[in-house]
Amino acid sequence: MKKYWFKAKTYGWGWYPVTWQGWLVIVGFLILDVGNVYRLDLAQGTTNEKIALEFVLETFLLISALVWICYKTGEKPGWRWGNKK
């Protein structure tokens, strides 16, 4: 049996981490995302449109990578409405 890094949520759609590998992925995502926000303060010499576009693109790529990792290492996703008995 495959050990999942992420389990499916009981209500709604998505995952949550259940192993140290899953938590490491979440912490890494948060560090990279906070670094992306912090970089906005450092980009003083460029136009606002360029900074906004780079921020949105990098955030989209980070979220896409997180969802892909959750999909590959987690339970099958789908809408759930509690425990079925």
SULVEN-V32362 format. One record per pair of residues at least 6 apart in sequence whose ideal C-beta (glycine too) atoms are under 6 Angstrom apart, sorted by the first residue. I is the first residue (numbers start at 1). J is the second residue. If there is no record, write none. Layout:
BEGIN
<<I;J> <I;J>>
END
This chain:
BEGIN
<<4;74> <4;75> <5;19> <5;21> <5;22> <5;73> <6;15> <6;17> <6;22> <6;70> <6;74> <7;18> <7;75> <8;15> <8;75> <10;80> <13;79> <15;70> <15;74> <17;23> <17;26> <25;69> <29;66> <32;62> <33;62> <36;58> <40;55> <43;51>>
END
